[in-house]
């Protein structure tokens, strides 16, 4: 979803980091669709967990590489082998292919706030140590360390982004444990029922897809020297409880929309989400110009504008 929205924005704007985009190379496990517009676009079906898949993608020595391929949290936890194959081996395969290609591109790596695990403070600052308590978080934390080291050695110029939970996601629910944060807004606004598997006082760190794409675009322009040796940044976002989300839903869709949310506790999901970070003070990212949504009402408005009023 983020890759598609990112590509649509790049194609629409036609430039990145102040330079015209000469071409796009898109890869996914199924061949992706070309975005609207006139920018030349090569499209590939590729599995980054298979060694050698990246060589074709790097043949034209792209200057900016966005690494978004991942098995999401719930699936990475339930399918241990697949999570490590894609999230760890796939990342290492890509970085190794870049090293051997020898042209040192800017690599933007999508990490996650799942790299933090309890105990942690209510508001996490930039110097908080990584202590993931899930397979997904562990895989992303290893990716961050690889990004640091491959950048230190001069093989690539990496910037990692610890993305908040992205909500409200368009489309169908996925296997992410955090998917309900989107479901309880998206489905009721579409006249459908949604299941809420956690207590109303569950607090989480979120951003809109619009902001997440903005982070990715801005990451291509950030001065690596200003980032320093710790190459991954916690992104800004909105700290919100489920109850506050439902009040935003009420303001957007009325009482009838809120009535479509059915509470059905899932102890596995509640346990996972309850152990996740709830709020951040991302001073490094803010100082480098990254900006997010003002509040959850703004996130809901962005969803309505981008997905429901087209």
ZADO-1210 file (C-alpha; in nm, 4 decimals, padded with zeros to 6 digits):
<atoms>
<atom x="00.0000" y="00.0000" z="00.0000" code="UNK" pos="1"/>
<atom x="00.2731" y="00.2482" z="00.0951" code="UNK" pos="2"/>
<atom x="00.4798" y="00.1496" z="-00.2072" code="UNK" pos="3"/>
<atom x="00.1863" y="00.2119" z="-00.4389" code="UNK" pos="4"/>
<atom x="00.1096" y="00.5494" z="-00.2839" code="UNK" pos="5"/>
<atom x="00.4777" y="00.6458" z="-00.2894" code="UNK" pos="6"/>
<atom x="00.5124" y="00.5579" z="-00.6568" code="UNK" pos="7"/>
<atom x="00.1957" y="00.7498" z="-00.7436" code="UNK" pos="8"/>
<atom x="00.3330" y="01.0593" z="-00.5710" code="UNK" pos="9"/>
<atom x="00.6749" y="01.0306" z="-00.7370" code="UNK" pos="10"/>
<atom x="00.5132" y="00.9881" z="-01.0781" code="UNK" pos="11"/>
<atom x="00.2803" y="01.2822" z="-01.0161" code="UNK" pos="12"/>
<atom x="00.5562" y="01.5180" z="-00.9001" code="UNK" pos="13"/>
<atom x="00.8170" y="01.3939" z="-01.1474" code="UNK" pos="14"/>
<atom x="01.1105" y="01.4871" z="-00.9243" code="UNK" pos="15"/>
<atom x="01.2876" y="01.3714" z="-00.6107" code="UNK" pos="16"/>
<atom x="01.5486" y="01.5550" z="-00.4054" code="UNK" pos="17"/>
<atom x="01.5299" y="01.8443" z="-00.6512" code="UNK" pos="18"/>
<atom x="01.6128" y="01.6330" z="-00.9566" code="UNK" pos="19"/>
<atom x="01.3889" y="01.5088" z="-01.2356" code="UNK" pos="20"/>
<atom x="01.3070" y="01.1387" z="-01.2130" code="UNK" pos="21"/>
<atom x="01.4404" y="00.9650" z="-01.5251" code="UNK" pos="22"/>
<atom x="01.2748" y="00.6329" z="-01.4557" code="UNK" pos="23"/>
<atom x="01.1190" y="00.4032" z="-01.1962" code="UNK" pos="24"/>
<atom x="01.1983" y="00.0369" z="-01.1285" code="UNK" pos="25"/>
<atom x="00.9184" y="-00.1365" z="-00.9371" code="UNK" pos="26"/>
<atom x="00.9359" y="-00.4825" z="-00.7833" code="UNK" pos="27"/>
<atom x="00.6929" y="-00.6874" z="-00.5768" code="UNK" pos="28"/>
<atom x="00.6081" y="-01.0548" z="-00.5306" code="UNK" pos="29"/>
<atom x="00.3513" y="-00.9999" z="-00.8053" code="UNK" pos="30"/>
<atom x="00.4246" y="-00.7618" z="-01.0910" code="UNK" pos="31"/>
<atom x="00.3125" y="-00.4156" z="-00.9770" code="UNK" pos="32"/>
<atom x="00.1009" y="-00.1825" z="-01.1838" code="UNK" pos="33"/>
<atom x="00.2597" y="00.1198" z="-01.3482" code="UNK" pos="34"/>
<atom x="00.1533" y="00.4552" z="-01.2020" code="UNK" pos="35"/>
<atom x="-00.0276" y="00.7160" z="-01.4125" code="UNK" pos="36"/>
<atom x="00.2008" y="00.9525" z="-01.6003" code="UNK" pos="37"/>
<atom x="00.4791" y="00.9541" z="-01.8562" code="UNK" pos="38"/>
<atom x="00.7825" y="00.8533" z="-01.6484" code="UNK" pos="39"/>
<atom x="00.9416" y="00.5349" z="-01.7896" code="UNK" pos="40"/>
<atom x="00.8667" y="00.2442" z="-01.5588" code="UNK" pos="41"/>
<atom x="01.0110" y="-00.1059" z="-01.5445" code="UNK" pos="42"/>
<atom x="00.8088" y="-00.3608" z="-01.3475" code="UNK" pos="43"/>
<atom x="00.9219" y="-00.6942" z="-01.2078" code="UNK" pos="44"/>
<atom x="00.7837" y="-00.9818" z="-01.0075" code="UNK" pos="45"/>
<atom x="01.0638" y="-01.0575" z="-00.7624" code="UNK" pos="46"/>
<atom x="01.1144" y="-01.2279" z="-00.4278" code="UNK" pos="47"/>
<atom x="01.3877" y="-01.0518" z="-00.2314" code="UNK" pos="48"/>
<atom x="01.4311" y="-01.3570" z="-00.0110" code="UNK" pos="49"/>
<atom x="01.5756" y="-01.5451" z="-00.3114" code="UNK" pos="50"/>
<atom x="01.9398" y="-01.4588" z="-00.3719" code="UNK" pos="51"/>
<atom x="02.0035" y="-01.3117" z="-00.7153" code="UNK" pos="52"/>
<atom x="01.6607" y="-01.1529" z="-00.7501" code="UNK" pos="53"/>
<atom x="01.8064" y="-00.8074" z="-00.6829" code="UNK" pos="54"/>
<atom x="02.0723" y="-00.8120" z="-00.9534" code="UNK" pos="55"/>
<atom x="01.8259" y="-00.7298" z="-01.2310" code="UNK" pos="56"/>
<atom x="01.6755" y="-00.4499" z="-01.0243" code="UNK" pos="57"/>
<atom x="02.0178" y="-00.2926" z="-00.9702" code="UNK" pos="58"/>
<atom x="02.1406" y="-00.3247" z="-01.3282" code="UNK" pos="59"/>
<atom x="02.0668" y="00.0405" z="-01.4060" code="UNK" pos="60"/>
<atom x="02.2283" y="00.1595" z="-01.0820" code="UNK" pos="61"/>
<atom x="01.9310" y="00.3419" z="-00.9278" code="UNK" pos="62"/>
<atom x="02.0258" y="00.6460" z="-00.7208" code="UNK" pos="63"/>
<atom x="01.7499" y="00.5980" z="-00.4603" code="UNK" pos="64"/>
<atom x="01.6226" y="00.2610" z="-00.3389" code="UNK" pos="65"/>
<atom x="01.3153" y="00.2204" z="-00.1184" code="UNK" pos="66"/>
<atom x="01.3173" y="-00.1078" z="00.0696" code="UNK" pos="67"/>
<atom x="00.9585" y="-00.1689" z="00.1833" code="UNK" pos="68"/>
<atom x="00.9344" y="-00.5459" z="00.1319" code="UNK" pos="69"/>
<atom x="00.8309" y="-00.7206" z="00.4534" code="UNK" pos="70"/>
<atom x="00.6154" y="-00.9825" z="00.6197" code="UNK" pos="71"/>
<atom x="00.4037" y="-00.7852" z="00.8648" code="UNK" pos="72"/>
<atom x="00.3827" y="-00.8308" z="01.2394" code="UNK" pos="73"/>
<atom x="00.1093" y="-01.0883" z="01.2917" code="UNK" pos="74"/>
<atom x="00.2253" y="-01.3097" z="01.0060" code="UNK" pos="75"/>
<atom x="00.5920" y="-01.2813" z="01.1092" code="UNK" pos="76"/>
<atom x="00.4916" y="-01.4050" z="01.4546" code="UNK" pos="77"/>
<atom x="00.2807" y="-01.6957" z="01.3305" code="UNK" pos="78"/>
<atom x="00.5133" y="-01.8050" z="01.0468" code="UNK" pos="79"/>
<atom x="00.8621" y="-01.7897" z="01.1985" code="UNK" pos="80"/>
<atom x="01.0451" y="-01.9208" z="00.8916" code="UNK" pos="81"/>
<atom x="00.8748" y="-01.6873" z="00.6460" code="UNK" pos="82"/>
<atom x="00.9306" y="-01.3821" z="00.8666" code="UNK" pos="83"/>
<atom x="01.3046" y="-01.4398" z="00.8912" code="UNK" pos="84"/>
<atom x="01.3348" y="-01.5411" z="00.5272" code="UNK" pos="85"/>
<atom x="01.1770" y="-01.2190" z="00.3992" code="UNK" pos="86"/>
<atom x="01.2488" y="-00.9626" z="00.6698" code="UNK" pos="87"/>
<atom x="01.6061" y="-01.0676" z="00.7506" code="UNK" pos="88"/>
<atom x="01.7392" y="-01.2692" z="00.4570" code="UNK" pos="89"/>
<atom x="01.5655" y="-01.0427" z="00.2061" code="UNK" pos="90"/>
<atom x="01.7187" y="-00.7315" z="00.3614" code="UNK" pos="91"/>
<atom x="02.0647" y="-00.8865" z="00.3755" code="UNK" pos="92"/>
<atom x="02.0335" y="-01.0067" z="00.0146" code="UNK" pos="93"/>
<atom x="01.9446" y="-00.6571" z="-00.1015" code="UNK" pos="94"/>
<atom x="02.2269" y="-00.4920" z="00.0921" code="UNK" pos="95"/>
<atom x="02.4768" y="-00.7479" z="-00.0370" code="UNK" pos="96"/>
<atom x="02.3626" y="-00.6951" z="-00.3963" code="UNK" pos="97"/>
<atom x="02.4060" y="-00.3194" z="-00.3509" code="UNK" pos="98"/>
<atom x="02.7537" y="-00.3749" z="-00.2046" code="UNK" pos="99"/>
<atom x="02.8624" y="-00.5792" z="-00.5040" code="UNK" pos="100"/>
<atom x="02.7033" y="-00.3360" z="-00.7525" code="UNK" pos="101"/>
<atom x="02.9380" y="-00.0726" z="-00.6110" code="UNK" pos="102"/>
<atom x="02.7516" y="00.2527" z="-00.6745" code="UNK" pos="103"/>
<atom x="02.6459" y="00.3605" z="-00.3180" code="UNK" pos="104"/>
<atom x="02.2795" y="00.4651" z="-00.3610" code="UNK" pos="105"/>
<atom x="02.0621" y="00.6299" z="-00.0967" code="UNK" pos="106"/>
<atom x="01.8688" y="00.3405" z="00.0609" code="UNK" pos="107"/>
<atom x="01.5525" y="00.4209" z="00.2562" code="UNK" pos="108"/>
<atom x="01.4675" y="00.1305" z="00.4851" code="UNK" pos="109"/>
<atom x="01.1211" y="00.0960" z="00.6396" code="UNK" pos="110"/>
<atom x="01.1669" y="-00.0102" z="01.0008" code="UNK" pos="111"/>
<atom x="00.9080" y="-00.0130" z="01.2790" code="UNK" pos="112"/>
<atom x="00.8406" y="00.0996" z="01.6344" code="UNK" pos="113"/>
<atom x="00.8185" y="-00.2744" z="01.7085" code="UNK" pos="114"/>
<atom x="01.1968" y="-00.2609" z="01.7656" code="UNK" pos="115"/>
<atom x="01.1110" y="-00.1368" z="02.1171" code="UNK" pos="116"/>
<atom x="00.9895" y="-00.3714" z="02.3871" code="UNK" pos="117"/>
<atom x="00.8939" y="-00.3322" z="02.7485" code="UNK" pos="118"/>
<atom x="01.0044" y="-00.2025" z="02.9846" code="UNK" pos="119"/>
<atom x="01.0122" y="00.1438" z="02.8339" code="UNK" pos="120"/>
<atom x="00.8915" y="00.4885" z="02.9453" code="UNK" pos="121"/>
<atom x="00.5485" y="00.6236" z="02.8540" code="UNK" pos="122"/>
<atom x="00.7191" y="00.8585" z="02.6060" code="UNK" pos="123"/>
<atom x="01.0184" y="00.7092" z="02.4228" code="UNK" pos="124"/>
<atom x="01.3066" y="00.9412" z="02.3429" code="UNK" pos="125"/>
<atom x="01.5685" y="00.8974" z="02.0727" code="UNK" pos="126"/>
<atom x="01.8270" y="00.7347" z="02.3002" code="UNK" pos="127"/>
<atom x="01.6007" y="00.4477" z="02.4123" code="UNK" pos="128"/>
<atom x="01.7714" y="00.1110" z="02.3597" code="UNK" pos="129"/>
<atom x="01.6196" y="-00.1445" z="02.1214" code="UNK" pos="130"/>
<atom x="01.4610" y="-00.4425" z="02.2962" code="UNK" pos="131"/>
<atom x="01.2075" y="-00.6081" z="02.0660" code="UNK" pos="132"/>
<atom x="00.9802" y="-00.8751" z="02.2094" code="UNK" pos="133"/>
<atom x="00.8381" y="-01.0057" z="01.8797" code="UNK" pos="134"/>
<atom x="00.9949" y="-01.1804" z="01.5818" code="UNK" pos="135"/>
<atom x="00.8949" y="-00.8908" z="01.3554" code="UNK" pos="136"/>
<atom x="01.0547" y="-00.6350" z="01.5865" code="UNK" pos="137"/>
<atom x="01.3689" y="-00.8465" z="01.6116" code="UNK" pos="138"/>
<atom x="01.3952" y="-00.8739" z="01.2342" code="UNK" pos="139"/>
<atom x="01.3560" y="-00.4993" z="01.1912" code="UNK" pos="140"/>
<atom x="01.6114" y="-00.4260" z="01.4646" code="UNK" pos="141"/>
<atom x="01.8650" y="-00.6487" z="01.2882" code="UNK" pos="142"/>
<atom x="01.7882" y="-00.4633" z="00.9647" code="UNK" pos="143"/>
<atom x="01.8635" y="-00.1334" z="01.1378" code="UNK" pos="144"/>
<atom x="02.2018" y="-00.2637" z="01.2557" code="UNK" pos="145"/>
<atom x="02.2846" y="-00.3887" z="00.9066" code="UNK" pos="146"/>
<atom x="02.1890" y="-00.0484" z="00.7642" code="UNK" pos="147"/>
<atom x="02.4276" y="00.1203" z="01.0077" code="UNK" pos="148"/>
<atom x="02.7141" y="-00.1114" z="00.9241" code="UNK" pos="149"/>
<atom x="02.6760" y="-00.1127" z="00.5451" code="UNK" pos="150"/>
<atom x="02.6567" y="00.2681" z="00.5572" code="UNK" pos="151"/>
<atom x="02.9624" y="00.2889" z="00.7837" code="UNK" pos="152"/>
<atom x="03.1576" y="00.0758" z="00.5377" code="UNK" pos="153"/>
<atom x="03.0534" y="00.2985" z="00.2470" code="UNK" pos="154"/>
<atom x="02.8550" y="00.0333" z="00.0590" code="UNK" pos="155"/>
<atom x="02.5342" y="00.2382" z="00.0659" code="UNK" pos="156"/>
<atom x="02.3942" y="00.5612" z="00.2115" code="UNK" pos="157"/>
<atom x="02.1192" y="00.4380" z="00.4375" code="UNK" pos="158"/>
<atom x="01.8329" y="00.6134" z="00.6138" code="UNK" pos="159"/>
<atom x="01.5971" y="00.4023" z="00.8251" code="UNK" pos="160"/>
<atom x="01.2520" y="00.5159" z="00.9300" code="UNK" pos="161"/>
<atom x="01.0762" y="00.3683" z="01.2333" code="UNK" pos="162"/>
<atom x="00.7264" y="00.4135" z="01.1050" code="UNK" pos="163"/>
<atom x="00.4321" y="00.4459" z="01.3424" code="UNK" pos="164"/>
<atom x="00.1376" y="00.2179" z="01.2812" code="UNK" pos="165"/>
<atom x="-00.0081" y="00.3486" z="00.9550" code="UNK" pos="166"/>
<atom x="-00.3787" y="00.4236" z="00.9821" code="UNK" pos="167"/>
<atom x="-00.6214" y="00.4543" z="00.8245" code="UNK" pos="168"/>
<atom x="-00.4986" y="00.2018" z="00.5672" code="UNK" pos="169"/>
<atom x="-00.7135" y="00.1693" z="00.2541" code="UNK" pos="170"/>
<atom x="-00.8185" y="-00.1611" z="00.1045" code="UNK" pos="171"/>
<atom x="-00.8755" y="-00.4929" z="00.2736" code="UNK" pos="172"/>
<atom x="-00.7474" y="-00.5975" z="00.6195" code="UNK" pos="173"/>
<atom x="-00.4002" y="-00.7543" z="00.6230" code="UNK" pos="174"/>
<atom x="-00.2208" y="-00.9882" z="00.8635" code="UNK" pos="175"/>
<atom x="-00.0732" y="-00.7118" z="01.0792" code="UNK" pos="176"/>
<atom x="-00.1637" y="-00.7372" z="01.4475" code="UNK" pos="177"/>
<atom x="-00.2207" y="-00.3613" z="01.4345" code="UNK" pos="178"/>
<atom x="-00.4671" y="-00.3842" z="01.1457" code="UNK" pos="179"/>
<atom x="-00.7694" y="-00.3193" z="01.3656" code="UNK" pos="180"/>
<atom x="-00.6509" y="00.0410" z="01.4242" code="UNK" pos="181"/>
<atom x="-00.7483" y="00.0990" z="01.0605" code="UNK" pos="182"/>
<atom x="-01.0390" y="-00.1443" z="01.0477" code="UNK" pos="183"/>
<atom x="-01.2400" y="00.0319" z="01.3200" code="UNK" pos="184"/>
<atom x="-01.2386" y="00.3517" z="01.1126" code="UNK" pos="185"/>
<atom x="-01.2373" y="00.2268" z="00.7533" code="UNK" pos="186"/>
<atom x="-01.5132" y="-00.0328" z="00.7690" code="UNK" pos="187"/>
<atom x="-01.7669" y="00.1741" z="00.9683" code="UNK" pos="188"/>
<atom x="-01.7217" y="00.4695" z="00.7301" code="UNK" pos="189"/>
<atom x="-01.7972" y="00.2238" z="00.4482" code="UNK" pos="190"/>
<atom x="-02.1139" y="00.1023" z="00.6243" code="UNK" pos="191"/>
<atom x="-01.9571" y="-00.2259" z="00.7385" code="UNK" pos="192"/>
<atom x="-01.8981" y="-00.3859" z="01.0775" code="UNK" pos="193"/>
<atom x="-01.5507" y="-00.3953" z="01.2328" code="UNK" pos="194"/>
<atom x="-01.4174" y="-00.6031" z="01.5221" code="UNK" pos="195"/>
<atom x="-01.2273" y="-00.4342" z="01.8055" code="UNK" pos="196"/>
<atom x="-01.0042" y="-00.6943" z="01.9773" code="UNK" pos="197"/>
<atom x="-00.8456" y="-00.4735" z="02.2498" code="UNK" pos="198"/>
<atom x="-00.9673" y="-00.2525" z="02.5372" code="UNK" pos="199"/>
<atom x="-01.0745" y="00.1048" z="02.4683" code="UNK" pos="200"/>
<atom x="-00.7870" y="00.2439" z="02.6758" code="UNK" pos="201"/>
<atom x="-00.5239" y="00.0856" z="02.4481" code="UNK" pos="202"/>
<atom x="-00.2899" y="00.3666" z="02.3400" code="UNK" pos="203"/>
<atom x="-00.0755" y="00.3586" z="02.0282" code="UNK" pos="204"/>
<atom x="00.1465" y="00.5696" z="01.7999" code="UNK" pos="205"/>
<atom x="-00.0004" y="00.6242" z="01.4535" code="UNK" pos="206"/>
<atom x="00.0331" y="00.8299" z="01.1367" code="UNK" pos="207"/>
<atom x="-00.1676" y="00.8570" z="00.8163" code="UNK" pos="208"/>
<atom x="-00.0576" y="00.6931" z="00.4891" code="UNK" pos="209"/>
<atom x="-00.0214" y="01.0476" z="00.3554" code="UNK" pos="210"/>
<atom x="00.2327" y="01.1318" z="00.6275" code="UNK" pos="211"/>
<atom x="00.4147" y="00.8004" z="00.5884" code="UNK" pos="212"/>
<atom x="00.4659" y="00.8672" z="00.2181" code="UNK" pos="213"/>
<atom x="00.5863" y="01.2160" z="00.3076" code="UNK" pos="214"/>
<atom x="00.8458" y="01.0606" z="00.5396" code="UNK" pos="215"/>
<atom x="00.9689" y="00.8346" z="00.2592" code="UNK" pos="216"/>
<atom x="00.9989" y="01.1205" z="00.0123" code="UNK" pos="217"/>
<atom x="01.1771" y="01.3450" z="00.2624" code="UNK" pos="218"/>
<atom x="01.4189" y="01.0655" z="00.3549" code="UNK" pos="219"/>
<atom x="01.5654" y="01.0797" z="00.0055" code="UNK" pos="220"/>
<atom x="01.6699" y="01.4414" z="00.0645" code="UNK" pos="221"/>
<atom x="01.8092" y="01.4258" z="00.4198" code="UNK" pos="222"/>
<atom x="02.1783" y="01.5026" z="00.4667" code="UNK" pos="223"/>
<atom x="02.3439" y="01.1823" z="00.5859" code="UNK" pos="224"/>
<atom x="02.6097" y="01.3755" z="00.7756" code="UNK" pos="225"/>
<atom x="02.3354" y="01.5435" z="00.9797" code="UNK" pos="226"/>
<atom x="02.1842" y="01.2042" z="01.0605" code="UNK" pos="227"/>
<atom x="02.5150" y="01.0696" z="01.1931" code="UNK" pos="228"/>
<atom x="02.6184" y="00.7081" z="01.2526" code="UNK" pos="229"/>
<atom x="02.2817" y="00.6017" z="01.3991" code="UNK" pos="230"/>
<atom x="02.1052" y="00.5825" z="01.0658" code="UNK" pos="231"/>
<atom x="01.7487" y="00.5041" z="01.1767" code="UNK" pos="232"/>
<atom x="01.5086" y="00.7690" z="01.3037" code="UNK" pos="233"/>
<atom x="01.1831" y="00.7351" z="01.4962" code="UNK" pos="234"/>
<atom x="00.9185" y="00.9162" z="01.2940" code="UNK" pos="235"/>
<atom x="00.6711" y="01.1667" z="01.4393" code="UNK" pos="236"/>
<atom x="00.3108" y="01.0622" z="01.4860" code="UNK" pos="237"/>
<atom x="-00.0014" y="01.0894" z="01.7001" code="UNK" pos="238"/>
<atom x="-00.0434" y="00.9130" z="02.0351" code="UNK" pos="239"/>
<atom x="-00.4082" y="00.8092" z="02.0566" code="UNK" pos="240"/>
<atom x="-00.6271" y="00.5674" z="02.2494" code="UNK" pos="241"/>
<atom x="-00.8891" y="00.3465" z="02.0893" code="UNK" pos="242"/>
<atom x="-01.1545" y="00.5503" z="02.2724" code="UNK" pos="243"/>
<atom x="-01.0186" y="00.8688" z="02.1152" code="UNK" pos="244"/>
<atom x="-01.0202" y="00.7006" z="01.7747" code="UNK" pos="245"/>
<atom x="-01.3853" y="00.6136" z="01.8192" code="UNK" pos="246"/>
<atom x="-01.4678" y="00.9741" z="01.9067" code="UNK" pos="247"/>
<atom x="-01.2951" y="01.0848" z="01.5856" code="UNK" pos="248"/>
<atom x="-01.5036" y="00.8242" z="01.4037" code="UNK" pos="249"/>
<atom x="-01.8151" y="00.9686" z="01.5654" code="UNK" pos="250"/>
<atom x="-01.7267" y="01.3198" z="01.4452" code="UNK" pos="251"/>
<atom x="-01.6684" y="01.1897" z="01.0926" code="UNK" pos="252"/>
<atom x="-01.9517" y="00.9382" z="01.0602" code="UNK" pos="253"/>
<atom x="-02.1923" y="00.9885" z="01.3477" code="UNK" pos="254"/>
<atom x="-02.3237" y="00.7521" z="01.6136" code="UNK" pos="255"/>
<atom x="-02.4305" y="00.4995" z="01.3529" code="UNK" pos="256"/>
<atom x="-02.0681" y="00.4549" z="01.2416" code="UNK" pos="257"/>
<atom x="-01.9494" y="00.3944" z="01.5980" code="UNK" pos="258"/>
<atom x="-02.2304" y="00.1405" z="01.6466" code="UNK" pos="259"/>
<atom x="-02.0734" y="-00.0710" z="01.3689" code="UNK" pos="260"/>
<atom x="-01.7690" y="-00.1407" z="01.5899" code="UNK" pos="261"/>
<atom x="-01.8147" y="-00.4733" z="01.7711" code="UNK" pos="262"/>
<atom x="-01.5977" y="-00.5465" z="02.0749" code="UNK" pos="263"/>
<atom x="-01.4576" y="-00.8983" z="02.0666" code="UNK" pos="264"/>
<atom x="-01.1485" y="-00.9407" z="02.2852" code="UNK" pos="265"/>
<atom x="-00.8572" y="-01.1324" z="02.1321" code="UNK" pos="266"/>
<atom x="-00.6029" y="-01.2086" z="02.4039" code="UNK" pos="267"/>
<atom x="-00.3209" y="-01.2761" z="02.1581" code="UNK" pos="268"/>
<atom x="-00.3621" y="-00.9430" z="01.9777" code="UNK" pos="269"/>
<atom x="-00.4304" y="-00.7565" z="02.3019" code="UNK" pos="270"/>
<atom x="-00.1127" y="-00.9000" z="02.4510" code="UNK" pos="271"/>
<atom x="00.1008" y="-00.8054" z="02.1517" code="UNK" pos="272"/>
<atom x="-00.0383" y="-00.4545" z="02.1087" code="UNK" pos="273"/>
<atom x="-00.0413" y="-00.3855" z="02.4817" code="UNK" pos="274"/>
<atom x="00.3352" y="-00.4343" z="02.4863" code="UNK" pos="275"/>
<atom x="00.4014" y="-00.1863" z="02.2052" code="UNK" pos="276"/>
<atom x="00.5279" y="00.1689" z="02.2392" code="UNK" pos="277"/>
<atom x="00.2590" y="00.4291" z="02.3055" code="UNK" pos="278"/>
<atom x="00.4241" y="00.7674" z="02.2422" code="UNK" pos="279"/>
<atom x="00.7520" y="00.9162" z="02.1208" code="UNK" pos="280"/>
<atom x="00.9509" y="01.2375" z="02.1449" code="UNK" pos="281"/>
<atom x="01.1239" y="01.2150" z="01.8038" code="UNK" pos="282"/>
<atom x="01.3500" y="01.5183" z="01.8305" code="UNK" pos="283"/>
<atom x="01.6076" y="01.3949" z="01.5780" code="UNK" pos="284"/>
<atom x="01.3458" y="01.3458" z="01.3071" code="UNK" pos="285"/>
<atom x="01.1759" y="01.6777" z="01.3806" code="UNK" pos="286"/>
<atom x="01.5100" y="01.8612" z="01.3640" code="UNK" pos="287"/>
<atom x="01.5686" y="01.7050" z="01.0214" code="UNK" pos="288"/>
<atom x="01.2351" y="01.8295" z="00.8889" code="UNK" pos="289"/>
<atom x="01.0065" y="01.5257" z="00.9174" code="UNK" pos="290"/>
<atom x="00.6447" y="01.6232" z="00.9904" code="UNK" pos="291"/>
<atom x="00.3313" y="01.4233" z="01.0713" code="UNK" pos="292"/>
<atom x="-00.0411" y="01.4750" z="01.1252" code="UNK" pos="293"/>
<atom x="-00.1646" y="01.7240" z="01.3863" code="UNK" pos="294"/>
<atom x="-00.4125" y="01.4843" z="01.5527" code="UNK" pos="295"/>
<atom x="-00.6271" y="01.1791" z="01.4827" code="UNK" pos="296"/>
<atom x="-00.9097" y="01.3903" z="01.3410" code="UNK" pos="297"/>
<atom x="-00.6615" y="01.5025" z="01.0730" code="UNK" pos="298"/>
<atom x="-00.5783" y="01.1365" z="01.0021" code="UNK" pos="299"/>
<atom x="-00.9458" y="01.0534" z="00.9532" code="UNK" pos="300"/>
<atom x="-00.9909" y="01.3581" z="00.7278" code="UNK" pos="301"/>
<atom x="-00.6940" y="01.2473" z="00.5181" code="UNK" pos="302"/>
<atom x="-00.8540" y="00.9049" z="00.4748" code="UNK" pos="303"/>
<atom x="-01.1877" y="01.0569" z="00.3706" code="UNK" pos="304"/>
<atom x="-01.0195" y="01.2935" z="00.1256" code="UNK" pos="305"/>
<atom x="-00.7809" y="01.0381" z="-00.0242" code="UNK" pos="306"/>
<atom x="-01.0015" y="00.7280" z="-00.0312" code="UNK" pos="307"/>
<atom x="-01.3712" y="00.8147" z="00.0014" code="UNK" pos="308"/>
<atom x="-01.4111" y="01.1325" z="-00.2048" code="UNK" pos="309"/>
<atom x="-01.2197" y="01.0365" z="-00.5187" code="UNK" pos="310"/>
</atoms>
